[in-house]
């Protein structure tokens, strides 16, 4: 039977006295998973709700199997009271798994994806209600919502998010890179400024001395030139 993938978008927990706790999630068909309906529209165009209840150990049916349902709800009402078509998934899971999903939802996280296997198996390769069909040379999933508004869900699976801490450099085998020189302290900056001022003063004095020598040499050259000119 075809598997259908869904993605939860919102969740709320319903707790009622004398009734089983129910975890309700708003779901959409997972991107890339197309299911055509008998009415001509697509399942991914509809709003869906997933209802998960806790399965009591003594409440399961014979053989420990407690199947769920995938229900197509037709459009109803008129005008402003028009309710568009939608679908609802009802499943029951063990107490341990239910608690895991509740803790996940209470922490603000949702399953990244979940799958359901729905329909009535006719043979190893054929099913009734939800099946594969060839349309335009493409193999697509088709749900005969006209004849089978309710499908049995005989199998389902959740993909839960897991936070993985970054591994330390020692564990990953990657050596830490040289962090480079540390920032200079105020004392080091002041010392550096003093050194620059001293260097500037020494450079200025040296430059003045060089200019003085050049001036003397230029004056001497001028005097010699005047003496030679008078003799000529």
Short mmCIF file of the C-alpha atoms (twelve columns), coordinates in Angstrom:
data_MODEL
# 
_entry.id   MODEL 
# 
loop_
_atom_site.group_PDB 
_atom_site.id 
_atom_site.type_symbol 
_atom_site.label_atom_id 
_atom_site.label_alt_id 
_atom_site.label_comp_id 
_atom_site.label_asym_id 
_atom_site.label_seq_id 
_atom_site.Cartn_x 
_atom_site.Cartn_y 
_atom_site.Cartn_z 
_atom_site.pdbx_PDB_model_num 
ATOM 1   C CA . UNK A 1   0.000   0.000  0.000   1 
ATOM 2   C CA . UNK A 2   1.189   3.538  -0.699  1 
ATOM 3   C CA . UNK A 3   2.850   5.508  2.067   1 
ATOM 4   C CA . UNK A 4   1.756   9.100  2.536   1 
ATOM 5   C CA . UNK A 5   4.109   11.612 4.138   1 
ATOM 6   C CA . UNK A 6   2.946   14.514 6.315   1 
ATOM 7   C CA . UNK A 7   4.622   17.393 8.133   1 
ATOM 8   C CA . UNK A 8   3.220   18.814 11.406  1 
ATOM 9   C CA . UNK A 9   3.023   22.613 11.674  1 
ATOM 10  C CA . UNK A 10  1.223   23.221 14.990  1 
ATOM 11  C CA . UNK A 11  0.297   21.213 18.065  1 
ATOM 12  C CA . UNK A 12  -1.939  21.407 21.112  1 
ATOM 13  C CA . UNK A 13  -2.626  19.072 24.001  1 
ATOM 14  C CA . UNK A 14  -6.226  18.358 25.018  1 
ATOM 15  C CA . UNK A 15  -6.691  17.118 28.593  1 
ATOM 16  C CA . UNK A 16  -10.193 16.302 29.778  1 
ATOM 17  C CA . UNK A 17  -11.388 14.724 32.957  1 
ATOM 18  C CA . UNK A 18  -12.544 11.105 32.547  1 
ATOM 19  C CA . UNK A 19  -11.286 11.103 28.938  1 
ATOM 20  C CA . UNK A 20  -8.035  10.053 27.336  1 
ATOM 21  C CA . UNK A 21  -5.488  12.806 26.699  1 
ATOM 22  C CA . UNK A 22  -5.227  13.695 23.017  1 
ATOM 23  C CA . UNK A 23  -2.329  15.331 21.206  1 
ATOM 24  C CA . UNK A 24  -3.630  17.272 18.212  1 
ATOM 25  C CA . UNK A 25  -1.399  18.474 15.374  1 
ATOM 26  C CA . UNK A 26  -2.153  20.526 12.317  1 
ATOM 27  C CA . UNK A 27  -0.489  18.808 9.366   1 
ATOM 28  C CA . UNK A 28  0.193   19.295 5.678   1 
ATOM 29  C CA . UNK A 29  1.186   16.783 3.050   1 
ATOM 30  C CA . UNK A 30  4.959   16.597 2.844   1 
ATOM 31  C CA . UNK A 31  6.416   18.556 -0.052  1 
ATOM 32  C CA . UNK A 32  6.769   16.419 -3.160  1 
ATOM 33  C CA . UNK A 33  4.210   13.815 -2.061  1 
ATOM 34  C CA . UNK A 34  1.162   14.254 -4.343  1 
ATOM 35  C CA . UNK A 35  -2.158  12.460 -3.753  1 
ATOM 36  C CA . UNK A 36  -5.000  13.039 -6.204  1 
ATOM 37  C CA . UNK A 37  -8.582  12.832 -4.955  1 
ATOM 38  C CA . UNK A 38  -11.716 11.598 -6.683  1 
ATOM 39  C CA . UNK A 39  -13.112 15.143 -6.789  1 
ATOM 40  C CA . UNK A 40  -10.128 16.238 -8.889  1 
ATOM 41  C CA . UNK A 41  -8.296  18.291 -6.272  1 
ATOM 42  C CA . UNK A 42  -5.103  17.376 -4.427  1 
ATOM 43  C CA . UNK A 43  -4.706  16.318 -0.816  1 
ATOM 44  C CA . UNK A 44  -1.859  18.815 -0.310  1 
ATOM 45  C CA . UNK A 45  -4.319  21.622 -1.048  1 
ATOM 46  C CA . UNK A 46  -6.432  20.707 1.996   1 
ATOM 47  C CA . UNK A 47  -5.975  21.348 5.692   1 
ATOM 48  C CA . UNK A 48  -5.319  18.271 7.799   1 
ATOM 49  C CA . UNK A 49  -5.493  17.369 11.484  1 
ATOM 50  C CA . UNK A 50  -3.670  14.545 13.231  1 
ATOM 51  C CA . UNK A 51  -5.211  13.273 16.479  1 
ATOM 52  C CA . UNK A 52  -2.980  11.030 18.580  1 
ATOM 53  C CA . UNK A 53  -4.342  9.332  21.658  1 
ATOM 54  C CA . UNK A 54  -2.634  7.168  24.219  1 
ATOM 55  C CA . UNK A 55  -3.338  3.465  23.764  1 
ATOM 56  C CA . UNK A 56  -3.921  1.708  27.031  1 
ATOM 57  C CA . UNK A 57  -2.272  -1.667 27.319  1 
ATOM 58  C CA . UNK A 58  -5.565  -3.341 28.147  1 
ATOM 59  C CA . UNK A 59  -7.512  -1.371 25.538  1 
ATOM 60  C CA . UNK A 60  -5.986  -2.710 22.350  1 
ATOM 61  C CA . UNK A 61  -7.907  -4.973 20.090  1 
ATOM 62  C CA . UNK A 62  -7.164  -8.667 19.695  1 
ATOM 63  C CA . UNK A 63  -3.600  -9.347 18.694  1 
ATOM 64  C CA . UNK A 64  -2.465  -5.996 20.070  1 
ATOM 65  C CA . UNK A 65  -3.438  -4.195 16.868  1 
ATOM 66  C CA . UNK A 66  -5.268  -0.891 17.162  1 
ATOM 67  C CA . UNK A 67  -5.608  0.534  13.636  1 
ATOM 68  C CA . UNK A 68  -6.179  4.201  13.007  1 
ATOM 69  C CA . UNK A 69  -8.135  5.976  10.295  1 
ATOM 70  C CA . UNK A 70  -7.577  8.539  7.574   1 
ATOM 71  C CA . UNK A 71  -10.874 10.345 6.986   1 
ATOM 72  C CA . UNK A 72  -11.846 12.658 4.132   1 
ATOM 73  C CA . UNK A 73  -14.358 15.324 5.232   1 
ATOM 74  C CA . UNK A 74  -16.293 16.847 2.371   1 
ATOM 75  C CA . UNK A 75  -17.026 20.509 1.892   1 
ATOM 76  C CA . UNK A 76  -20.151 21.633 3.738   1 
ATOM 77  C CA . UNK A 77  -22.291 24.734 4.262   1 
ATOM 78  C CA . UNK A 78  -22.999 27.697 2.018   1 
ATOM 79  C CA . UNK A 79  -21.844 31.284 1.665   1 
ATOM 80  C CA . UNK A 80  -20.154 32.643 4.766   1 
ATOM 81  C CA . UNK A 81  -20.766 29.329 6.538   1 
ATOM 82  C CA . UNK A 82  -18.905 27.343 3.897   1 
ATOM 83  C CA . UNK A 83  -16.482 24.849 5.421   1 
ATOM 84  C CA . UNK A 84  -13.871 23.666 2.908   1 
ATOM 85  C CA . UNK A 85  -12.964 20.024 2.515   1 
ATOM 86  C CA . UNK A 86  -10.339 18.677 4.912   1 
ATOM 87  C CA . UNK A 87  -8.993  15.424 6.283   1 
ATOM 88  C CA . UNK A 88  -8.306  13.929 9.689   1 
ATOM 89  C CA . UNK A 89  -5.896  11.230 10.811  1 
ATOM 90  C CA . UNK A 90  -6.670  9.295  13.986  1 
ATOM 91  C CA . UNK A 91  -4.091  6.991  15.540  1 
ATOM 92  C CA . UNK A 92  -3.306  5.471  18.937  1 
ATOM 93  C CA . UNK A 93  0.193   4.743  20.227  1 
ATOM 94  C CA . UNK A 94  1.658   3.154  23.336  1 
ATOM 95  C CA . UNK A 95  1.992   5.158  26.536  1 
ATOM 96  C CA . UNK A 96  5.774   5.364  26.282  1 
ATOM 97  C CA . UNK A 97  5.739   6.693  22.728  1 
ATOM 98  C CA . UNK A 98  2.844   9.016  23.527  1 
ATOM 99  C CA . UNK A 99  4.812   10.522 26.430  1 
ATOM 100 C CA . UNK A 100 7.776   11.059 24.118  1 
ATOM 101 C CA . UNK A 101 5.641   12.993 21.640  1 
ATOM 102 C CA . UNK A 102 4.034   15.047 24.413  1 
ATOM 103 C CA . UNK A 103 7.437   16.002 25.876  1 
ATOM 104 C CA . UNK A 104 8.625   16.933 22.412  1 
ATOM 105 C CA . UNK A 105 5.570   19.119 21.766  1 
ATOM 106 C CA . UNK A 106 5.794   20.750 25.215  1 
ATOM 107 C CA . UNK A 107 9.401   21.712 24.478  1 
ATOM 108 C CA . UNK A 108 8.240   23.589 21.382  1 
ATOM 109 C CA . UNK A 109 9.358   21.022 18.821  1 
ATOM 110 C CA . UNK A 110 7.427   18.798 16.450  1 
ATOM 111 C CA . UNK A 111 8.220   15.665 14.455  1 
ATOM 112 C CA . UNK A 112 9.961   16.645 11.238  1 
ATOM 113 C CA . UNK A 113 7.900   14.129 9.260   1 
ATOM 114 C CA . UNK A 114 5.620   11.149 9.698   1 
ATOM 115 C CA . UNK A 115 4.243   8.502  7.364   1 
ATOM 116 C CA . UNK A 116 1.012   6.565  7.319   1 
ATOM 117 C CA . UNK A 117 0.169   3.425  5.398   1 
ATOM 118 C CA . UNK A 118 -3.540  3.565  4.618   1 
ATOM 119 C CA . UNK A 119 -6.035  1.634  2.548   1 
ATOM 120 C CA . UNK A 120 -7.246  -1.922 2.258   1 
ATOM 121 C CA . UNK A 121 -4.750  -4.419 0.946   1 
ATOM 122 C CA . UNK A 122 -6.163  -6.660 -1.790  1 
ATOM 123 C CA . UNK A 123 -2.989  -8.438 -2.784  1 
ATOM 124 C CA . UNK A 124 0.743   -8.029 -2.433  1 
ATOM 125 C CA . UNK A 125 0.800   -5.249 -5.031  1 
ATOM 126 C CA . UNK A 126 -2.784  -3.920 -4.987  1 
ATOM 127 C CA . UNK A 127 -4.886  -1.999 -2.492  1 
ATOM 128 C CA . UNK A 128 -8.352  -0.507 -2.366  1 
ATOM 129 C CA . UNK A 129 -9.204  3.091  -1.499  1 
ATOM 130 C CA . UNK A 130 -5.677  4.477  -1.782  1 
ATOM 131 C CA . UNK A 131 -3.579  3.134  -4.623  1 
ATOM 132 C CA . UNK A 132 -1.188  3.965  -7.432  1 
ATOM 133 C CA . UNK A 133 -2.421  4.907  -10.894 1 
ATOM 134 C CA . UNK A 134 -0.778  5.801  -14.185 1 
ATOM 135 C CA . UNK A 135 -1.782  9.243  -15.450 1 
ATOM 136 C CA . UNK A 136 -0.046  10.871 -18.382 1 
ATOM 137 C CA . UNK A 137 2.738   8.343  -18.186 1 
ATOM 138 C CA . UNK A 138 3.378   9.209  -14.528 1 
ATOM 139 C CA . UNK A 139 2.739   6.968  -11.541 1 
ATOM 140 C CA . UNK A 140 0.660   8.915  -9.002  1 
ATOM 141 C CA . UNK A 141 -1.217  8.164  -5.783  1 
ATOM 142 C CA . UNK A 142 -5.002  8.231  -6.000  1 
ATOM 143 C CA . UNK A 143 -7.498  8.276  -3.149  1 
ATOM 144 C CA . UNK A 144 -11.023 7.281  -4.160  1 
ATOM 145 C CA . UNK A 145 -12.719 9.613  -1.694  1 
ATOM 146 C CA . UNK A 146 -16.114 9.023  -3.373  1 
ATOM 147 C CA . UNK A 147 -16.239 5.312  -2.510  1 
ATOM 148 C CA . UNK A 148 -13.807 5.231  0.438   1 
ATOM 149 C CA . UNK A 149 -14.058 8.349  2.564   1 
ATOM 150 C CA . UNK A 150 -12.494 6.486  5.484   1 
ATOM 151 C CA . UNK A 151 -9.294  4.464  5.141   1 
ATOM 152 C CA . UNK A 152 -7.774  2.198  7.750   1 
ATOM 153 C CA . UNK A 153 -4.291  3.210  8.889   1 
ATOM 154 C CA . UNK A 154 -2.440  -0.027 9.541   1 
ATOM 155 C CA . UNK A 155 1.066   1.365  9.929   1 
ATOM 156 C CA . UNK A 156 2.673   4.693  10.746  1 
ATOM 157 C CA . UNK A 157 6.071   6.066  11.711  1 
ATOM 158 C CA . UNK A 158 7.429   9.346  13.079  1 
ATOM 159 C CA . UNK A 159 10.746  11.039 12.394  1 
ATOM 160 C CA . UNK A 160 11.727  13.026 15.483  1 
ATOM 161 C CA . UNK A 161 14.287  15.861 15.633  1 
ATOM 162 C CA . UNK A 162 17.397  15.253 17.739  1 
ATOM 163 C CA . UNK A 163 19.734  18.023 18.875  1 
ATOM 164 C CA . UNK A 164 23.368  16.964 18.463  1 
ATOM 165 C CA . UNK A 165 25.961  19.009 20.358  1 
ATOM 166 C CA . UNK A 166 29.033  20.051 18.431  1 
ATOM 167 C CA . UNK A 167 31.905  17.657 19.042  1 
ATOM 168 C CA . UNK A 168 35.022  18.960 20.737  1 
ATOM 169 C CA . UNK A 169 38.159  19.465 18.700  1 
ATOM 170 C CA . UNK A 170 39.921  16.703 20.619  1 
ATOM 171 C CA . UNK A 171 37.195  14.233 19.691  1 
ATOM 172 C CA . UNK A 172 36.994  15.274 16.059  1 
ATOM 173 C CA . UNK A 173 40.775  15.109 15.600  1 
ATOM 174 C CA . UNK A 174 40.958  18.700 14.375  1 
ATOM 175 C CA . UNK A 175 43.699  20.780 15.989  1 
ATOM 176 C CA . UNK A 176 42.814  24.179 17.209  1 
ATOM 177 C CA . UNK A 177 44.184  26.971 15.046  1 
ATOM 178 C CA . UNK A 178 46.481  29.650 16.418  1 
ATOM 179 C CA . UNK A 179 44.214  32.308 17.866  1 
ATOM 180 C CA . UNK A 180 46.812  34.962 16.977  1 
ATOM 181 C CA . UNK A 181 48.292  37.672 19.236  1 
ATOM 182 C CA . UNK A 182 46.232  38.782 22.173  1 
ATOM 183 C CA . UNK A 183 45.005  42.402 22.314  1 
ATOM 184 C CA . UNK A 184 47.529  44.887 23.739  1 
ATOM 185 C CA . UNK A 185 46.962  46.214 27.233  1 
ATOM 186 C CA . UNK A 186 46.783  49.919 28.081  1 
ATOM 187 C CA . UNK A 187 50.293  49.831 29.522  1 
ATOM 188 C CA . UNK A 188 51.660  48.246 26.354  1 
ATOM 189 C CA . UNK A 189 49.943  50.903 24.233  1 
ATOM 190 C CA . UNK A 190 51.384  53.735 26.376  1 
ATOM 191 C CA . UNK A 191 54.856  52.226 26.143  1 
ATOM 192 C CA . UNK A 192 54.533  51.948 22.389  1 
ATOM 193 C CA . UNK A 193 53.503  55.624 22.133  1 
ATOM 194 C CA . UNK A 194 56.526  56.673 24.205  1 
ATOM 195 C CA . UNK A 195 58.789  54.680 21.900  1 
ATOM 196 C CA . UNK A 196 57.250  56.350 18.860  1 
ATOM 197 C CA . UNK A 197 57.724  59.838 20.366  1 
ATOM 198 C CA . UNK A 198 61.366  59.108 21.159  1 
ATOM 199 C CA . UNK A 199 61.905  57.753 17.666  1 
ATOM 200 C CA . UNK A 200 60.219  60.823 16.196  1 
ATOM 201 C CA . UNK A 201 62.427  63.177 18.245  1 
ATOM 202 C CA . UNK A 202 65.596  61.345 17.288  1 
ATOM 203 C CA . UNK A 203 64.594  61.319 13.649  1 
ATOM 204 C CA . UNK A 204 63.866  65.071 13.741  1 
ATOM 205 C CA . UNK A 205 67.244  65.867 15.281  1 
ATOM 206 C CA . UNK A 206 69.032  63.689 12.754  1 
ATOM 207 C CA . UNK A 207 67.224  65.381 9.893   1 
ATOM 208 C CA . UNK A 208 68.146  68.856 11.170  1 
ATOM 209 C CA . UNK A 209 71.788  67.843 11.468  1 
ATOM 210 C CA . UNK A 210 71.804  66.476 7.932   1 
ATOM 211 C CA . UNK A 211 70.177  69.685 6.635   1 
ATOM 212 C CA . UNK A 212 72.796  71.752 8.477   1 
ATOM 213 C CA . UNK A 213 75.657  69.828 6.908   1 
ATOM 214 C CA . UNK A 214 74.082  70.144 3.473   1 
ATOM 215 C CA . UNK A 215 73.697  73.911 4.031   1 
ATOM 216 C CA . UNK A 216 77.348  74.300 5.048   1 
ATOM 217 C CA . UNK A 217 78.533  72.328 2.035   1 
ATOM 218 C CA . UNK A 218 76.319  74.422 -0.273  1 
ATOM 219 C CA . UNK A 219 77.685  77.672 1.223   1 
ATOM 220 C CA . UNK A 220 81.269  76.472 0.874   1 
ATOM 221 C CA . UNK A 221 80.639  75.507 -2.746  1 
ATOM 222 C CA . UNK A 222 79.221  78.992 -3.408  1 
ATOM 223 C CA . UNK A 223 82.248  80.720 -1.854  1 
ATOM 224 C CA . UNK A 224 84.652  78.623 -3.909  1 
ATOM 225 C CA . UNK A 225 82.723  79.393 -7.054  1 
ATOM 226 C CA . UNK A 226 82.898  83.171 -6.349  1 
ATOM 227 C CA . UNK A 227 86.652  83.032 -5.697  1 
ATOM 228 C CA . UNK A 228 87.293  81.186 -8.927  1 
ATOM 229 C CA . UNK A 229 85.105  83.664 -10.844 1 
ATOM 230 C CA . UNK A 230 87.060  86.722 -9.501  1 
ATOM 231 C CA . UNK A 231 90.389  85.174 -10.413 1 
ATOM 232 C CA . UNK A 232 89.188  84.569 -13.909 1 
# 
